[in-house]
Amino acid sequence: MRVCLISLMLSVLFNIGCSTSHQPIEIQHQSKFAFKAYEAQLWNEAVFRWDRVLKISPEYAPAYNNLGVAYEALGKIEAALQAYETATELDQGNRFYRFNYRRCRFLRRVVEGEERESNE
């Protein structure tokens, strides 16, 4: 049940700000490929594709947000936080990026709390 809920939540968060018709064709191509990797839960491939988008357009906030989603799915919370933070800095008015960033910070605190409890 928890896995289904997480998958649904990631699905919603990933789709936010995915692609527009104003993007260069290579960004559209890489974004579509990343989304297909996401659908197949091939998170490392999604990370690779979002990194390629960012090499083309390093100021493209949606790619940082979606990169954060992929990192989070891989359990790389610190990398996800960094990606979400960059997305938020690039597009300060985007409430979805801020939401992802805050939610991921909360997740880190929960994970850290669980780790402390297991060490006691």
N, CA, C and O atoms as a GROMACS GRO file, in nm:
protein
  480
    1MET      N    1   0.082  -0.119   0.000
    1MET     CA    2   0.000   0.000   0.000
    1MET      C    3   0.087   0.126   0.000
    1MET      O    4   0.062   0.221  -0.075
    2ARG      N    5   0.190   0.125   0.086
    2ARG     CA    6   0.279   0.241   0.096
    2ARG      C    7   0.351   0.267  -0.037
    2ARG      O    8   0.367   0.382  -0.078
    3VAL      N    9   0.393   0.159  -0.104
    3VAL     CA   10   0.462   0.171  -0.233
    3VAL      C   11   0.368   0.230  -0.337
    3VAL      O   12   0.409   0.316  -0.416
    4CYS      N   13   0.242   0.186  -0.338
    4CYS     CA   14   0.144   0.239  -0.434
    4CYS      C   15   0.121   0.388  -0.410
    4CYS      O   16   0.114   0.466  -0.505
    5LEU      N   17   0.110   0.426  -0.284
    5LEU     CA   18   0.089   0.567  -0.251
    5LEU      C   19   0.208   0.651  -0.293
    5LEU      O   20   0.191   0.760  -0.347
    6ILE      N   21   0.328   0.601  -0.269
    6ILE     CA   22   0.449   0.674  -0.308
    6ILE      C   23   0.455   0.686  -0.460
    6ILE      O   24   0.489   0.792  -0.513
    7SER      N   25   0.423   0.577  -0.530
    7SER     CA   26   0.425   0.581  -0.678
    7SER      C   27   0.326   0.682  -0.731
    7SER      O   28   0.358   0.757  -0.823
    8LEU      N   29   0.206   0.685  -0.673
    8LEU     CA   30   0.106   0.782  -0.716
    8LEU      C   31   0.153   0.924  -0.690
    8LEU      O   32   0.138   1.012  -0.776
    9MET      N   33   0.208   0.946  -0.573
    9MET     CA   34   0.257   1.080  -0.538
    9MET      C   35   0.369   1.124  -0.632
    9MET      O   36   0.371   1.238  -0.678
   10LEU      N   37   0.463   1.033  -0.660
   10LEU     CA   38   0.572   1.066  -0.751
   10LEU      C   39   0.519   1.093  -0.891
   10LEU      O   40   0.571   1.179  -0.962
   11SER      N   41   0.417   1.020  -0.931
   11SER     CA   42   0.358   1.039  -1.063
   11SER      C   43   0.303   1.181  -1.076
   11SER      O   44   0.327   1.248  -1.177
   12VAL      N   45   0.231   1.224  -0.976
   12VAL     CA   46   0.174   1.359  -0.978
   12VAL      C   47   0.285   1.463  -0.978
   12VAL      O   48   0.281   1.559  -1.055
   13LEU      N   49   0.384   1.446  -0.892
   13LEU     CA   50   0.490   1.544  -0.879
   13LEU      C   51   0.577   1.550  -1.004
   13LEU      O   52   0.624   1.657  -1.041
   14PHE      N   53   0.598   1.436  -1.067
   14PHE     CA   54   0.684   1.430  -1.185
   14PHE      C   55   0.622   1.503  -1.303
   14PHE      O   56   0.692   1.568  -1.380
   15ASN      N   57   0.492   1.491  -1.317
   15ASN     CA   58   0.424   1.549  -1.432
   15ASN      C   59   0.417   1.701  -1.427
   15ASN      O   60   0.397   1.765  -1.530
   16ILE      N   61   0.434   1.758  -1.312
   16ILE     CA   62   0.424   1.903  -1.298
   16ILE      C   63   0.541   1.968  -1.370
   16ILE      O   64   0.657   1.940  -1.339
   17GLY      N   65   0.511   2.053  -1.463
   17GLY     CA   66   0.616   2.127  -1.533
   17GLY      C   67   0.701   2.043  -1.623
   17GLY      O   68   0.820   2.071  -1.639
   18CYS      N   69   0.646   1.940  -1.683
   18CYS     CA   70   0.727   1.848  -1.761
   18CYS      C   71   0.774   1.906  -1.894
   18CYS      O   72   0.895   1.922  -1.913
   19SER      N   73   0.686   1.939  -1.984
   19SER     CA   74   0.734   1.990  -2.112
   19SER      C   75   0.634   2.087  -2.174
   19SER      O   76   0.514   2.082  -2.147
   20THR      N   77   0.686   2.174  -2.256
   20THR     CA   78   0.601   2.267  -2.329
   20THR      C   79   0.645   2.268  -2.473
   20THR      O   80   0.753   2.218  -2.507
   21SER      N   81   0.562   2.325  -2.558
   21SER     CA   82   0.594   2.328  -2.702
   21SER      C   83   0.699   2.434  -2.734
   21SER      O   84   0.744   2.442  -2.849
   22HIS      N   85   0.739   2.515  -2.638
   22HIS     CA   86   0.838   2.620  -2.661
   22HIS      C   87   0.982   2.572  -2.645
   22HIS      O   88   1.076   2.648  -2.666
   23GLN      N   89   1.000   2.446  -2.608
   23GLN     CA   90   1.134   2.393  -2.582
   23GLN      C   91   1.203   2.354  -2.712
   23GLN      O   92   1.138   2.315  -2.809
   24PRO      N   93   1.335   2.363  -2.712
   24PRO     CA   94   1.410   2.310  -2.827
   24PRO      C   95   1.380   2.160  -2.842
   24PRO      O   96   1.350   2.092  -2.744
   25ILE      N   97   1.388   2.112  -2.964
   25ILE     CA   98   1.350   1.974  -2.994
   25ILE      C   99   1.430   1.872  -2.914
   25ILE      O  100   1.375   1.770  -2.872
   26GLU      N  101   1.558   1.896  -2.891
   26GLU     CA  102   1.639   1.799  -2.815
   26GLU      C  103   1.592   1.790  -2.670
   26GLU      O  104   1.593   1.682  -2.611
   27ILE      N  105   1.552   1.901  -2.612
   27ILE     CA  106   1.499   1.899  -2.476
   27ILE      C  107   1.368   1.820  -2.473
   27ILE      O  108   1.346   1.741  -2.382
   28GLN      N  109   1.283   1.841  -2.573
   28GLN     CA  110   1.158   1.766  -2.580
   28GLN      C  111   1.187   1.616  -2.592
   28GLN      O  112   1.124   1.534  -2.525
   29HIS      N  113   1.282   1.582  -2.677
   29HIS     CA  114   1.317   1.441  -2.698
   29HIS      C  115   1.368   1.378  -2.568
   29HIS      O  116   1.321   1.271  -2.529
   30GLN      N  117   1.461   1.443  -2.502
   30GLN     CA  118   1.518   1.390  -2.378
   30GLN      C  119   1.411   1.384  -2.268
   30GLN      O  120   1.409   1.289  -2.189
   31SER      N  121   1.323   1.483  -2.262
   31SER     CA  122   1.216   1.485  -2.162
   31SER      C  123   1.121   1.368  -2.183
   31SER      O  124   1.081   1.301  -2.087
   32LYS      N  125   1.084   1.343  -2.308
   32LYS     CA  126   0.996   1.229  -2.337
   32LYS      C  127   1.064   1.098  -2.299
   32LYS      O  128   1.000   1.009  -2.243
   33PHE      N  129   1.192   1.086  -2.330
   33PHE     CA  130   1.266   0.964  -2.297
   33PHE      C  131   1.272   0.948  -2.145
   33PHE      O  132   1.254   0.838  -2.093
   34ALA      N  133   1.297   1.057  -2.074
   34ALA     CA  134   1.302   1.053  -1.929
   34ALA      C  135   1.168   1.010  -1.871
   34ALA      O  136   1.162   0.933  -1.775
   35PHE      N  137   1.060   1.060  -1.929
   35PHE     CA  138   0.927   1.024  -1.880
   35PHE      C  139   0.899   0.876  -1.903
   35PHE      O  140   0.839   0.810  -1.818
   36LYS      N  141   0.941   0.823  -2.018
   36LYS     CA  142   0.924   0.679  -2.045
   36LYS      C  143   1.005   0.597  -1.943
   36LYS      O  144   0.959   0.494  -1.895
   37ALA      N  145   1.124   0.643  -1.912
   37ALA     CA  146   1.206   0.575  -1.811
   37ALA      C  147   1.136   0.581  -1.676
   37ALA      O  148   1.136   0.483  -1.600
   38TYR      N  149   1.077   0.694  -1.646
   38TYR     CA  150   1.002   0.711  -1.522
   38TYR      C  151   0.886   0.612  -1.516
   38TYR      O  152   0.867   0.545  -1.414
   39GLU      N  153   0.810   0.602  -1.624
   39GLU     CA  154   0.696   0.509  -1.627
   39GLU      C  155   0.740   0.365  -1.602
   39GLU      O  156   0.668   0.287  -1.540
   40ALA      N  157   0.857   0.330  -1.652
   40ALA     CA  158   0.912   0.195  -1.633
   40ALA      C  159   0.989   0.183  -1.502
   40ALA      O  160   1.046   0.077  -1.472
   41GLN      N  161   0.992   0.288  -1.423
   41GLN     CA  162   1.066   0.296  -1.297
   41GLN      C  163   1.214   0.269  -1.317
   41GLN      O  164   1.279   0.207  -1.233
   42LEU      N  165   1.266   0.315  -1.429
   42LEU     CA  166   1.410   0.308  -1.457
   42LEU      C  167   1.471   0.441  -1.414
   42LEU      O  168   1.503   0.527  -1.497
   43TRP      N  169   1.486   0.456  -1.284
   43TRP     CA  170   1.523   0.585  -1.227
   43TRP      C  171   1.662   0.632  -1.270
   43TRP      O  172   1.682   0.751  -1.292
   44ASN      N  173   1.757   0.541  -1.281
   44ASN     CA  174   1.891   0.582  -1.324
   44ASN      C  175   1.888   0.636  -1.466
   44ASN      O  176   1.960   0.732  -1.498
   45GLU      N  177   1.808   0.576  -1.551
   45GLU     CA  178   1.793   0.627  -1.688
   45GLU      C  179   1.727   0.764  -1.688
   45GLU      O  180   1.767   0.852  -1.764
   46ALA      N  181   1.627   0.783  -1.603
   46ALA     CA  182   1.562   0.913  -1.592
   46ALA      C  183   1.662   1.020  -1.547
   46ALA      O  184   1.664   1.131  -1.600
   47VAL      N  185   1.745   0.985  -1.448
   47VAL     CA  186   1.849   1.078  -1.402
   47VAL      C  187   1.943   1.113  -1.517
   47VAL      O  188   1.975   1.230  -1.538
   48PHE      N  189   1.985   1.013  -1.591
   48PHE     CA  190   2.074   1.035  -1.705
   48PHE      C  191   2.010   1.131  -1.806
   48PHE      O  192   2.077   1.222  -1.855
   49ARG      N  193   1.883   1.111  -1.837
   49ARG     CA  194   1.814   1.197  -1.935
   49ARG      C  195   1.795   1.338  -1.884
   49ARG      O  196   1.812   1.434  -1.960
   50TRP      N  197   1.759   1.355  -1.758
   50TRP     CA  198   1.744   1.491  -1.704
   50TRP      C  199   1.879   1.562  -1.699
   50TRP      O  200   1.886   1.683  -1.721
   51ASP      N  201   1.984   1.488  -1.670
   51ASP     CA  202   2.118   1.547  -1.675
   51ASP      C  203   2.151   1.595  -1.816
   51ASP      O  204   2.212   1.701  -1.833
   52ARG      N  205   2.111   1.519  -1.916
   52ARG     CA  206   2.134   1.560  -2.055
   52ARG      C  207   2.057   1.688  -2.088
   52ARG      O  208   2.108   1.776  -2.157
   53VAL      N  209   1.934   1.696  -2.040
   53VAL     CA  210   1.855   1.818  -2.060
   53VAL      C  211   1.928   1.936  -1.998
   53VAL      O  212   1.934   2.044  -2.058
   54LEU      N  213   1.982   1.917  -1.879
   54LEU     CA  214   2.049   2.026  -1.809
   54LEU      C  215   2.181   2.066  -1.874
   54LEU      O  216   2.226   2.180  -1.858
   55LYS      N  217   2.244   1.975  -1.946
   55LYS     CA  218   2.364   2.012  -2.023
   55LYS      C  219   2.325   2.105  -2.140
   55LYS      O  220   2.401   2.194  -2.177
   56ILE      N  221   2.207   2.082  -2.195
   56ILE     CA  222   2.158   2.166  -2.305
   56ILE      C  223   2.108   2.300  -2.252
   56ILE      O  224   2.134   2.405  -2.310
   57SER      N  225   2.036   2.294  -2.141
   57SER     CA  226   1.973   2.414  -2.085
   57SER      C  227   1.988   2.414  -1.933
   57SER      O  228   1.898   2.370  -1.862
   58PRO      N  229   2.101   2.464  -1.882
   58PRO     CA  230   2.129   2.457  -1.738
   58PRO      C  231   2.037   2.542  -1.650
   58PRO      O  232   2.041   2.531  -1.528
   59GLU      N  233   1.956   2.625  -1.710
   59GLU     CA  234   1.864   2.709  -1.632
   59GLU      C  235   1.720   2.657  -1.639
   59GLU      O  236   1.627   2.729  -1.603
   60TYR      N  237   1.701   2.534  -1.685
   60TYR     CA  238   1.567   2.478  -1.706
   60TYR      C  239   1.515   2.416  -1.576
   60TYR      O  240   1.544   2.300  -1.545
   61ALA      N  241   1.438   2.494  -1.502
   61ALA     CA  242   1.390   2.454  -1.369
   61ALA      C  243   1.311   2.323  -1.369
   61ALA      O  244   1.331   2.242  -1.278
   62PRO      N  245   1.221   2.297  -1.466
   62PRO     CA  246   1.147   2.170  -1.461
   62PRO      C  247   1.238   2.048  -1.462
   62PRO      O  248   1.206   1.946  -1.400
   63ALA      N  249   1.350   2.056  -1.530
   63ALA     CA  250   1.442   1.941  -1.533
   63ALA      C  251   1.500   1.916  -1.394
   63ALA      O  252   1.516   1.801  -1.353
   64TYR      N  253   1.532   2.023  -1.321
   64TYR     CA  254   1.583   2.005  -1.184
   64TYR      C  255   1.476   1.944  -1.095
   64TYR      O  256   1.505   1.856  -1.014
   65ASN      N  257   1.352   1.990  -1.110
   65ASN     CA  258   1.244   1.933  -1.030
   65ASN      C  259   1.226   1.785  -1.060
   65ASN      O  260   1.216   1.703  -0.968
   66ASN      N  261   1.223   1.750  -1.187
   66ASN     CA  262   1.204   1.610  -1.225
   66ASN      C  263   1.326   1.524  -1.189
   66ASN      O  264   1.311   1.406  -1.157
   67LEU      N  265   1.443   1.584  -1.194
   67LEU     CA  266   1.564   1.515  -1.148
   67LEU      C  267   1.551   1.483  -0.999
   67LEU      O  268   1.590   1.376  -0.954
   68GLY      N  269   1.496   1.578  -0.925
   68GLY     CA  270   1.473   1.555  -0.782
   68GLY      C  271   1.380   1.438  -0.757
   68GLY      O  272   1.401   1.360  -0.665
   69VAL      N  273   1.275   1.427  -0.839
   69VAL     CA  274   1.182   1.316  -0.825
   69VAL      C  275   1.254   1.183  -0.847
   69VAL      O  276   1.236   1.088  -0.770
   70ALA      N  277   1.336   1.178  -0.951
   70ALA     CA  278   1.409   1.054  -0.981
   70ALA      C  279   1.508   1.020  -0.869
   70ALA      O  280   1.517   0.904  -0.827
   71TYR      N  281   1.582   1.119  -0.821
   71TYR     CA  282   1.675   1.094  -0.711
   71TYR      C  283   1.600   1.046  -0.586
   71TYR      O  284   1.645   0.955  -0.516
   72GLU      N  285   1.488   1.107  -0.561
   72GLU     CA  286   1.410   1.068  -0.444
   72GLU      C  287   1.365   0.922  -0.456
   72GLU      O  288   1.370   0.847  -0.358
   73ALA      N  289   1.322   0.882  -0.575
   73ALA     CA  290   1.280   0.743  -0.597
   73ALA      C  291   1.396   0.646  -0.578
   73ALA      O  292   1.376   0.531  -0.538
   74LEU      N  293   1.517   0.692  -0.605
   74LEU     CA  294   1.637   0.609  -0.585
   74LEU      C  295   1.683   0.609  -0.439
   74LEU      O  296   1.775   0.536  -0.402
   75GLY      N  297   1.618   0.690  -0.356
   75GLY     CA  298   1.658   0.700  -0.216
   75GLY      C  299   1.774   0.794  -0.192
   75GLY      O  300   1.832   0.796  -0.083
   76LYS      N  301   1.809   0.873  -0.293
   76LYS     CA  302   1.919   0.969  -0.282
   76LYS      C  303   1.861   1.104  -0.239
   76LYS      O  304   1.848   1.197  -0.320
   77ILE      N  305   1.827   1.112  -0.112
   77ILE     CA  306   1.753   1.227  -0.061
   77ILE      C  307   1.834   1.356  -0.069
   77ILE      O  308   1.780   1.461  -0.104
   78GLU      N  309   1.963   1.350  -0.038
   78GLU     CA  310   2.045   1.472  -0.043
   78GLU      C  311   2.054   1.526  -0.186
   78GLU      O  312   2.045   1.647  -0.208
   79ALA      N  313   2.072   1.437  -0.284
   79ALA     CA  314   2.076   1.479  -0.424
   79ALA      C  315   1.941   1.534  -0.467
   79ALA      O  316   1.934   1.632  -0.542
   80ALA      N  317   1.833   1.472  -0.420
   80ALA     CA  318   1.698   1.521  -0.452
   80ALA      C  319   1.678   1.661  -0.395
   80ALA      O  320   1.626   1.750  -0.463
   81LEU      N  321   1.720   1.680  -0.271
   81LEU     CA  322   1.708   1.813  -0.208
   81LEU      C  323   1.783   1.919  -0.288
   81LEU      O  324   1.733   2.030  -0.309
   82GLN      N  325   1.902   1.886  -0.331
   82GLN     CA  326   1.982   1.981  -0.407
   82GLN      C  327   1.911   2.016  -0.539
   82GLN      O  328   1.908   2.133  -0.579
   83ALA      N  329   1.856   1.915  -0.606
   83ALA     CA  330   1.786   1.939  -0.732
   83ALA      C  331   1.661   2.025  -0.709
   83ALA      O  332   1.636   2.120  -0.783
   84TYR      N  333   1.582   1.990  -0.607
   84TYR     CA  334   1.462   2.068  -0.576
   84TYR      C  335   1.497   2.212  -0.539
   84TYR      O  336   1.429   2.306  -0.579
   85GLU      N  337   1.604   2.229  -0.463
   85GLU     CA  338   1.645   2.363  -0.423
   85GLU      C  339   1.682   2.446  -0.546
   85GLU      O  340   1.646   2.563  -0.555
   86THR      N  341   1.755   2.386  -0.639
   86THR     CA  342   1.793   2.458  -0.761
   86THR      C  343   1.670   2.495  -0.842
   86THR      O  344   1.661   2.606  -0.893
   87ALA      N  345   1.575   2.403  -0.854
   87ALA     CA  346   1.451   2.433  -0.927
   87ALA      C  347   1.379   2.550  -0.862
   87ALA      O  348   1.329   2.639  -0.932
   88THR      N  349   1.375   2.551  -0.730
   88THR     CA  350   1.309   2.659  -0.656
   88THR      C  351   1.381   2.792  -0.675
   88THR      O  352   1.316   2.896  -0.689
   89GLU      N  353   1.513   2.789  -0.676
   89GLU     CA  354   1.590   2.912  -0.697
   89GLU      C  355   1.570   2.967  -0.839
   89GLU      O  356   1.563   3.088  -0.858
   90LEU      N  357   1.561   2.877  -0.936
   90LEU     CA  358   1.545   2.922  -1.075
   90LEU      C  359   1.405   2.974  -1.104
   90LEU      O  360   1.387   3.064  -1.186
   91ASP      N  361   1.305   2.917  -1.038
   91ASP     CA  362   1.167   2.959  -1.058
   91ASP      C  363   1.102   2.979  -0.921
   91ASP      O  364   1.027   2.893  -0.874
   92GLN      N  365   1.132   3.092  -0.860
   92GLN     CA  366   1.091   3.117  -0.722
   92GLN      C  367   0.940   3.125  -0.705
   92GLN      O  368   0.889   3.105  -0.594
   93GLY      N  369   0.868   3.153  -0.810
   93GLY     CA  370   0.723   3.162  -0.800
   93GLY      C  371   0.650   3.030  -0.817
   93GLY      O  372   0.528   3.026  -0.805
   94ASN      N  373   0.722   2.922  -0.843
   94ASN     CA  374   0.657   2.795  -0.868
   94ASN      C  375   0.628   2.723  -0.737
   94ASN      O  376   0.719   2.676  -0.669
   95ARG      N  377   0.502   2.716  -0.703
   95ARG     CA  378   0.463   2.657  -0.574
   95ARG      C  379   0.486   2.506  -0.569
   95ARG      O  380   0.509   2.451  -0.462
   96PHE      N  381   0.481   2.439  -0.685
   96PHE     CA  382   0.503   2.295  -0.688
   96PHE      C  383   0.648   2.262  -0.656
   96PHE      O  384   0.675   2.164  -0.586
   97TYR      N  385   0.741   2.342  -0.705
   97TYR     CA  386   0.882   2.319  -0.675
   97TYR      C  387   0.908   2.340  -0.526
   97TYR      O  388   0.979   2.263  -0.463
   98ARG      N  389   0.848   2.447  -0.472
   98ARG     CA  390   0.864   2.473  -0.329
   98ARG      C  391   0.803   2.359  -0.246
   98ARG      O  392   0.860   2.318  -0.144
   99PHE      N  393   0.687   2.310  -0.291
   99PHE     CA  394   0.623   2.199  -0.221
   99PHE      C  395   0.714   2.076  -0.221
   99PHE      O  396   0.733   2.013  -0.117
  100ASN      N  397   0.770   2.041  -0.336
  100ASN     CA  398   0.859   1.925  -0.345
  100ASN      C  399   0.980   1.943  -0.254
  100ASN      O  400   1.021   1.849  -0.185
  101TYR      N  401   1.037   2.063  -0.254
  101TYR     CA  402   1.154   2.091  -0.172
  101TYR      C  403   1.120   2.075  -0.023
  101TYR      O  404   1.194   2.010   0.051
  102ARG      N  405   1.009   2.134   0.019
  102ARG     CA  406   0.970   2.124   0.160
  102ARG      C  407   0.937   1.980   0.199
  102ARG      O  408   0.977   1.933   0.306
  103ARG      N  409   0.865   1.910   0.113
  103ARG     CA  410   0.828   1.771   0.140
  103ARG      C  411   0.952   1.683   0.152
  103ARG      O  412   0.958   1.595   0.238
  104CYS      N  413   1.048   1.706   0.067
  104CYS     CA  414   1.171   1.626   0.070
  104CYS      C  415   1.253   1.657   0.196
  104CYS      O  416   1.314   1.567   0.253
  105ARG      N  417   1.255   1.783   0.238
  105ARG     CA  418   1.324   1.816   0.364
  105ARG      C  419   1.257   1.744   0.480
  105ARG      O  420   1.324   1.694   0.570
  106PHE      N  421   1.123   1.740   0.478
  106PHE     CA  422   1.050   1.668   0.582
  106PHE      C  423   1.084   1.520   0.578
  106PHE      O  424   1.106   1.458   0.682
  107LEU      N  425   1.090   1.462   0.458
  107LEU     CA  426   1.125   1.321   0.442
  107LEU      C  427   1.263   1.293   0.499
  107LEU      O  428   1.284   1.190   0.563
  108ARG      N  429   1.358   1.384   0.476
  108ARG     CA  430   1.493   1.365   0.530
  108ARG      C  431   1.489   1.360   0.682
  108ARG      O  432   1.556   1.278   0.744
  109ARG      N  433   1.410   1.450   0.743
  109ARG     CA  434   1.401   1.450   0.889
  109ARG      C  435   1.340   1.319   0.940
  109ARG      O  436   1.385   1.266   1.042
  110VAL      N  437   1.240   1.267   0.870
  110VAL     CA  438   1.178   1.141   0.910
  110VAL      C  439   1.279   1.026   0.901
  110VAL      O  440   1.290   0.946   0.993
  111VAL      N  441   1.351   1.020   0.790
  111VAL     CA  442   1.451   0.915   0.770
  111VAL      C  443   1.560   0.925   0.876
  111VAL      O  444   1.601   0.824   0.933
  112GLU      N  445   1.606   1.047   0.903
  112GLU     CA  446   1.709   1.064   1.006
  112GLU      C  447   1.658   1.020   1.142
  112GLU      O  448   1.732   0.959   1.220
  113GLY      N  449   1.531   1.050   1.173
  113GLY     CA  450   1.472   1.008   1.299
  113GLY      C  451   1.462   0.857   1.310
  113GLY      O  452   1.488   0.801   1.416
  114GLU      N  453   1.425   0.791   1.200
  114GLU     CA  454   1.418   0.644   1.200
  114GLU      C  455   1.556   0.583   1.219
  114GLU      O  456   1.572   0.484   1.290
  115GLU      N  457   1.657   0.643   1.156
  115GLU     CA  458   1.794   0.591   1.171
  115GLU      C  459   1.842   0.606   1.313
  115GLU      O  460   1.907   0.516   1.365
  116ARG      N  461   1.811   0.718   1.378
  116ARG     CA  462   1.850   0.738   1.518
  116ARG      C  463   1.784   0.636   1.608
  116ARG      O  464   1.846   0.580   1.698
  117GLU      N  465   1.654   0.611   1.583
  117GLU     CA  466   1.581   0.514   1.664
  117GLU      C  467   1.637   0.373   1.648
  117GLU      O  468   1.645   0.298   1.746
  118SER      N  469   1.676   0.337   1.528
  118SER     CA  470   1.730   0.203   1.506
  118SER      C  471   1.870   0.186   1.566
  118SER      O  472   1.913   0.074   1.594
  119ASN      N  473   1.942   0.297   1.586
  119ASN     CA  474   2.076   0.290   1.646
  119ASN      C  475   2.071   0.286   1.798
  119ASN      O  476   2.171   0.256   1.863
  120GLU      N  477   1.956   0.316   1.855
  120GLU     CA  478   1.944   0.319   2.001
  120GLU      C  479   1.918   0.184   2.059
  120GLU      O  480   1.906   0.171   2.181
   0.00000   0.00000   0.00000
